[in-house]
Amino acid sequence: MTFEITNPANGERVETYEPHDEAAVEATLTSAAEAFGDWADQSIESRQKLAAALSPILHQQKHEFAQLMAREMGKPVDQGTSEIEKCAWLCEYYAERAVEHLQDERIGTEPGVESYVGYEPLGPVLAIMPWNYPFWQAFRFAVPALTAGNAVVLKHSPTTFGCADAIIEIFESAGYPEELIQSVRIETDRVEKMIADDRVRAVTLTGSTRAGSAVAEIAGRHIKHTVLELGGSDPYIVLDDADMNAAVETAVAARTQNSGQSCIAAKRLFVHTDLYENFLREFIDGMTELSVGDPLTATTEIGPQARADLIETLHTQVQSSIDAGATLRCGGAPLDRKGFYYPPTVLTDVPPDCPARTEELFGPVATVVEVESEREAIEAANDTDYGLSASIWTEDRERGRHVAERIEAGAVYINEMSKSDPRVPFGGIKSSGYGSELSRHGIREFTNTKTYWIQWISLTVRCER
């Protein structure tokens, strides 16, 4: 089969790619394993210098890369530019902090013993990456993994193979050995063989819960370390003492970032009854005022959904929720124009067991639920299989902390939208996955936490007469 990339803004073909055959995949794995040996022997300072060299390349070509994302998966160019700038920030962060994050940790044990923990690379890591943040999600894994001394084999989404090629070119332009980070174009049913290969020492995946479950099962069978960043249905809790204007403005952005195609988007909004009516009115106004259009136009805020099948799935979930009793407040149907456009949509009166409450809606669709108490908000927020992140709005910081401690999620933001930041770990619990990316925690994920115990032996020689 061939992989055909379609421009989601107009349905026209962008590019066609042939899959790599078995010989090409075999050569990739062999060269990655060989490159790892030399790379792991280099000092971390030399690896940091190459990470630093990535940043200026990203800044110089950010508009080109943003346009590439717009053509392949529909990201508005302004948001695409921000994604590239964030990648550059990530590179600068690890260029500065990697040596600190990976330094040996001294542990006091016994007199006469030197004991410490070192963090040593594992080998080639298979990275299965998604289309929705095609540069950021690849960079946030690859830069810390490479800087820690690993090799990377990138299996990107067929939706964004052009982005995958661009990513490899960026690393090569920065001076990385070409065998150290490589891309493979293969069908999904060929991934299992790669995971099982002895040369692949670990696997990371960002994608759906179903995909994560399949990868974890295969990797577990072969005793391979995995990190999974999966789906989310993040709660956005607005308590009765919240700054409503700030909460509304941020909610619109949090639900519609990347045209709603984000794991950490605010998908389920729980608003206290004292603020509910005013919040809902202003939130609907904010959603309907967003500019929907060509992602290559600078003023566009909502671009198309990435593929035809994705918009079909989203609309089925919305319609099923309405059929179950939800009230449609705005949007609710694909736009009658060329391309895969779905308008900002708001649902209220949503039953607990319908798709808008139980499934991840991967598009600009918000579920707004009225709650009568803090306790009800917490219970509703946790009533999900997902546990990626959450956002809480209150003017009482201690109250916010109290609520946050009771939310089942990998991260909670108080008076801020959920986000990923190089300085803090990112990862979920429950069906949202396990393991961490970013910060000190992320760079250590694909290392061997190795204990060293050095005993100083005093020899006493007895002389007998």
C-alpha positions in Angstrom: 0.0 0.0 0.0 1.0 3.6 -0.4 0.4 6.5 2.1 -1.4 9.4 0.6 -1.5 12.7 2.5 -4.5 14.9 1.9 -4.8 18.6 2.7 -7.7 18.8 5.2 -8.5 22.3 4.2 -9.5 21.3 0.6 -9.3 17.5 0.3 -6.6 17.7 -2.3 -3.6 15.4 -2.4 -0.4 16.8 -0.9 2.0 13.9 -1.3 2.2 10.2 -1.7 4.7 8.0 0.2 5.8 4.5 -0.3 6.3 2.4 2.8 9.8 1.2 3.7 10.3 -2.5 2.9 11.8 -5.0 5.3 15.3 -4.5 4.1 15.1 -0.8 4.8 13.7 -1.3 8.3 16.5 -3.9 8.9 19.1 -1.5 7.8 17.6 1.2 10.0 17.7 -0.9 13.1 21.3 -2.2 12.4 22.7 1.3 11.9 20.8 2.7 14.9 22.3 0.0 17.1 25.8 0.7 15.8 25.4 4.5 16.1 24.3 4.1 19.7 27.6 2.6 20.8 29.6 5.6 19.7 27.1 8.1 20.8 26.8 6.7 24.3 30.5 7.0 24.7 30.5 10.7 24.1 30.4 13.2 26.9 27.0 14.7 27.8 28.5 18.1 27.3 29.1 17.3 23.6 25.5 16.0 23.3 24.3 19.2 24.9 26.1 21.3 22.3 24.2 19.5 19.5 20.9 20.1 21.4 21.7 23.8 21.5 22.4 23.8 17.7 18.8 22.7 17.0 17.3 25.9 18.3 18.5 28.4 15.7 17.5 26.1 12.9 14.0 25.9 14.3 13.8 29.7 14.7 15.1 30.3 11.2 12.6 27.9 9.5 9.6 28.2 11.8 7.3 29.8 9.2 8.2 27.1 6.6 7.5 24.3 9.2 4.2 26.0 10.3 3.0 26.0 6.6 4.0 22.3 6.3 1.8 21.5 9.3 -1.1 23.5 7.9 -1.0 21.6 4.7 -0.6 18.1 6.2 -2.9 18.3 9.3 -4.6 21.7 9.2 -3.0 23.5 12.1 -3.5 27.3 11.8 -0.1 28.8 10.9 0.0 31.1 13.9 -0.3 28.1 16.2 2.2 26.2 14.1 4.7 28.9 14.5 4.2 28.8 18.3 4.7 25.0 18.2 8.1 25.4 16.5 9.2 28.1 18.9 8.2 25.8 21.8 10.4 23.1 20.3 13.3 25.6 20.2 12.7 26.4 23.9 12.8 22.7 24.7 16.2 22.3 22.9 17.6 25.3 24.8 16.3 23.9 28.1 18.0 20.5 27.8 21.2 22.1 26.3 21.4 24.0 29.6 20.0 21.5 32.2 20.7 18.0 30.9 24.0 17.6 32.7 22.4 18.6 36.0 19.4 16.2 35.5 21.7 13.3 34.7 24.5 13.8 37.2 25.4 11.0 39.5 23.5 11.0 42.8 25.7 10.2 45.9 24.1 8.1 48.5 25.5 7.7 52.0 25.5 4.1 53.1 28.4 2.8 55.2 31.9 3.9 56.3 34.5 2.9 53.7 31.9 2.7 50.9 31.4 5.0 47.9 27.9 4.5 46.7 26.0 6.4 44.1 23.4 6.1 41.3 24.3 6.8 37.7 21.9 7.3 34.7 23.0 5.5 31.6 21.3 5.2 28.2 19.4 2.1 27.1 20.0 2.0 23.4 17.7 2.5 20.4 14.2 3.7 21.3 11.2 3.3 19.0 9.1 6.4 19.1 5.5 6.1 17.8 4.3 9.7 17.4 0.9 11.3 16.5 -0.1 13.9 13.9 -1.7 16.5 16.1 1.5 18.2 17.4 3.8 16.6 14.8 7.0 18.6 15.7 6.4 19.2 19.4 5.6 15.7 20.4 8.5 14.2 18.5 11.0 16.8 19.8 9.8 16.5 23.4 10.8 12.9 23.3 13.8 12.9 21.0 15.8 15.7 22.4 16.0 14.4 26.0 16.4 10.8 24.8 19.2 11.7 22.5 20.9 14.0 25.0 20.8 11.1 27.5 22.8 9.0 25.0 20.1 6.9 23.3 19.4 6.4 19.6 16.0 7.1 18.1 13.9 5.4 15.5 10.8 7.5 14.7 7.6 5.9 13.5 5.5 9.0 12.8 1.8 9.2 11.8 1.2 8.7 8.0 -0.8 11.9 8.2 2.4 13.9 8.8 5.2 12.0 7.0 6.4 15.3 5.5 6.8 16.7 9.0 8.7 13.5 9.9 11.2 14.1 7.0 11.6 17.7 8.1 12.4 16.6 11.7 15.1 14.2 10.6 16.6 17.0 8.4 16.7 19.4 11.3 18.7 17.0 13.5 21.1 16.2 10.6 21.6 20.0 9.9 22.4 20.5 13.6 25.3 17.9 13.3 23.7 14.7 14.7 25.0 11.5 13.0 22.4 10.5 10.4 22.1 7.0 11.8 21.3 8.3 15.3 17.8 9.5 14.6 16.0 7.9 11.6 12.4 7.7 10.4 10.6 4.6 9.2 7.4 4.6 7.1 5.6 1.4 7.9 2.0 0.1 8.3 0.5 -0.4 11.8 0.6 -4.1 11.6 4.4 -4.1 11.1 5.0 -2.2 14.4 4.9 -5.4 16.5 7.9 -6.9 14.7 9.9 -3.7 15.4 9.0 -3.7 19.1 10.0 -7.4 19.4 13.4 -6.8 17.8 16.3 -7.2 20.2 17.9 -4.0 18.9 14.9 -1.9 20.1 15.5 -1.5 23.8 12.4 0.6 24.7 9.3 2.1 23.2 7.4 5.4 23.7 4.0 6.2 22.2 1.8 9.2 22.1 -1.6 8.3 20.9 -5.0 6.7 21.7 -5.7 4.5 24.7 -6.4 1.6 22.3 -3.0 2.0 20.6 -1.2 2.4 24.0 -2.8 -0.8 25.3 -1.6 -2.7 22.2 1.9 -1.4 22.4 2.1 -2.1 26.1 1.0 -5.7 25.6 3.6 -6.3 23.0 6.4 -4.6 24.8 5.5 -6.4 28.1 5.7 -9.7 26.3 9.3 -8.8 25.4 10.2 -7.0 28.6 10.7 -3.6 27.0 10.4 -0.4 28.9 7.5 1.8 27.8 6.2 5.4 28.3 2.7 6.0 27.1 1.1 9.4 26.7 -2.5 8.6 25.8 -5.9 10.3 25.5 -7.6 12.6 27.9 -11.0 14.0 28.8 -9.7 16.8 31.0 -12.0 18.5 33.5 -12.1 22.3 33.8 -13.6 23.2 37.2 -15.0 26.7 37.8 -15.8 27.2 41.5 -18.2 29.8 42.9 -15.4 32.2 43.8 -13.6 32.1 40.5 -12.6 35.1 38.4 -15.3 34.4 35.8 -14.0 36.6 33.0 -10.6 35.0 33.2 -12.1 31.5 33.5 -14.3 32.1 30.4 -11.5 33.5 28.2 -9.1 30.7 29.1 -11.8 28.0 28.7 -12.4 29.1 25.1 -8.6 28.8 24.3 -8.2 25.6 26.4 -11.0 23.8 24.5 -10.1 25.0 21.0 -6.3 24.9 20.9 -5.1 23.1 17.8 -8.8 23.1 16.6 -9.7 21.1 19.6 -7.4 18.2 18.6 -5.4 18.1 21.8 -5.2 15.4 24.6 -5.0 18.1 27.3 -7.8 20.3 25.9 -10.5 21.3 28.5 -13.2 18.9 27.3 -15.6 18.7 30.3 -16.4 22.0 31.9 -17.9 21.8 35.4 -19.3 25.2 36.5 -20.8 26.1 39.9 -24.4 27.0 39.8 -23.8 30.5 41.1 -21.8 31.3 37.9 -23.3 28.9 35.5 -25.8 31.0 33.5 -23.4 34.0 33.0 -20.4 31.7 32.3 -22.4 29.7 29.7 -23.6 32.8 27.9 -20.2 34.3 27.7 -18.5 31.0 26.8 -20.9 30.4 23.9 -20.3 34.0 22.7 -16.5 33.3 22.8 -16.8 30.0 21.0 -19.0 31.4 18.2 -16.8 34.4 17.7 -13.8 32.3 16.8 -12.6 32.5 13.2 -12.9 29.2 11.3 -11.1 29.0 8.0 -8.0 28.3 5.9 -5.1 27.3 8.2 -2.7 29.2 6.0 -4.5 32.4 6.8 -2.9 34.3 9.7 -6.2 35.3 11.3 -7.6 31.8 11.4 -8.2 30.5 14.9 -9.9 27.2 14.1 -8.7 25.1 11.1 -10.0 21.9 9.7 -10.0 18.6 11.4 -7.0 16.6 10.3 -8.8 13.8 8.3 -12.3 12.9 7.0 -12.6 9.9 9.3 -11.8 12.0 12.3 -14.6 14.5 11.6 -17.0 11.7 11.0 -16.2 10.1 14.4 -16.5 13.5 16.1 -19.9 14.2 14.6 -21.2 10.7 15.5 -20.2 11.3 19.1 -22.0 14.7 19.1 -25.1 13.4 17.5 -25.2 10.4 19.8 -24.9 12.7 22.8 -27.8 14.8 21.5 -29.9 11.7 20.9 -29.2 10.7 24.5 -30.6 14.0 25.8 -27.9 16.6 25.6 -28.8 20.1 24.5 -27.0 21.7 21.5 -26.2 25.3 22.2 -24.0 26.1 19.1 -22.3 24.3 16.2 -23.1 20.6 16.0 -22.6 19.7 12.4 -19.8 19.7 9.8 -19.6 23.0 7.8 -20.9 23.0 4.3 -17.7 23.8 2.6 -14.7 22.1 1.0 -12.5 20.5 3.6 -13.0 18.8 7.0 -14.3 21.7 9.0 -16.2 21.3 12.3 -17.4 24.5 14.1 -16.9 25.3 17.8 -19.7 23.4 19.5 -21.2 23.6 23.0 -23.4 20.9 24.6 -25.2 21.2 27.9 -27.6 19.0 29.9 -25.3 16.1 29.0 -26.3 12.7 30.6 -23.4 11.1 32.5 -23.4 8.0 30.2 -23.3 9.5 26.8 -20.2 10.0 24.6 -19.7 13.6 25.5 -19.1 12.6 29.1 -17.5 9.1 28.7 -15.4 9.4 25.6 -12.7 11.7 24.3 -14.1 14.2 21.8 -11.1 15.1 19.7 -12.4 18.3 18.1 -13.7 21.8 19.2 -16.7 20.4 21.2 -17.2 21.4 24.8 -19.4 19.8 27.4 -20.6 22.3 30.0 -22.1 20.8 33.2 -23.7 22.7 36.1 -22.6 21.6 39.6 -24.0 22.7 42.9 -20.9 22.1 45.1 -17.2 21.7 45.2 -17.7 18.0 46.2 -20.0 17.4 43.2 -17.4 19.0 40.9 -14.7 16.7 42.2 -16.8 13.6 41.8 -17.9 14.5 38.3 -14.3 15.4 37.3 -13.1 12.0 38.5 -15.9 10.1 36.8 -13.9 9.1 33.8 -11.4 6.4 32.7 -8.9 9.2 31.8 -6.5 11.0 34.1 -4.2 13.3 32.1 -4.6 16.8 33.5 -7.2 19.2 35.0 -7.7 22.9 35.5 -9.3 24.5 38.5 -10.5 28.1 38.9 -10.8 29.8 42.3 -9.5 33.0 43.9 -8.6 31.0 47.0 -5.3 29.3 46.3 -5.5 27.0 49.3 -9.0 26.0 48.3 -7.6 25.3 44.8 -4.8 23.2 46.3 -7.4 21.2 48.4 -9.5 20.4 45.3 -6.4 19.6 43.2 -5.3 17.0 45.7 -8.5 15.2 45.2 -8.4 15.2 41.4 -7.2 12.0 39.7 -4.8 13.3 37.1 -1.1 13.5 36.2 -1.2 17.3 36.5 -3.5 20.0 37.9 -3.3 23.7 37.0 -5.0 26.3 39.2 -6.1 29.4 37.5 -4.3 28.3 34.3 -5.1 26.0 31.4 -3.4 22.6 31.2 -0.2 22.6 29.2 3.1 20.9 28.7 6.2 22.8 29.7 9.8 21.6 29.5 10.5 22.5 33.1 7.8 20.2 34.7 7.0 16.6 34.1 4.1 15.6 31.8 2.2 12.4 31.9 -1.1 10.8 33.0 -2.6 8.0 35.0 -5.5 5.6 34.5 -6.3 5.2 30.8 -4.2 8.3 30.0 -1.0 6.3 30.3 2.1 6.2 32.5 5.6 7.5 32.6 6.8 11.1 32.3 8.1 13.3 29.6 9.9 16.6 30.0 12.0 18.1 32.8 14.3 15.9 34.9 11.8 13.1 35.1 11.5 12.8 31.3 15.2 12.7 30.5 15.6 9.9 33.0 12.8 7.7 31.6 15.0 6.1 29.0 18.0 5.5 31.2 19.2 2.6 33.4 19.2 3.8 37.0 22.4 2.0 37.9 23.7 1.5 41.4 27.4 1.7 42.1 28.8 0.3 45.3 32.6 0.7 45.8 34.0 -1.0 48.9 37.4 0.2 50.1 39.2 -2.8 51.5 41.9 -2.5 54.1 44.3 -5.5 54.1 46.0 -6.4 57.3 48.9 -8.7 56.9 49.7 -10.9 59.9 53.3 -11.9 60.3 53.9 -15.1 62.2 57.1 -16.0 63.9 
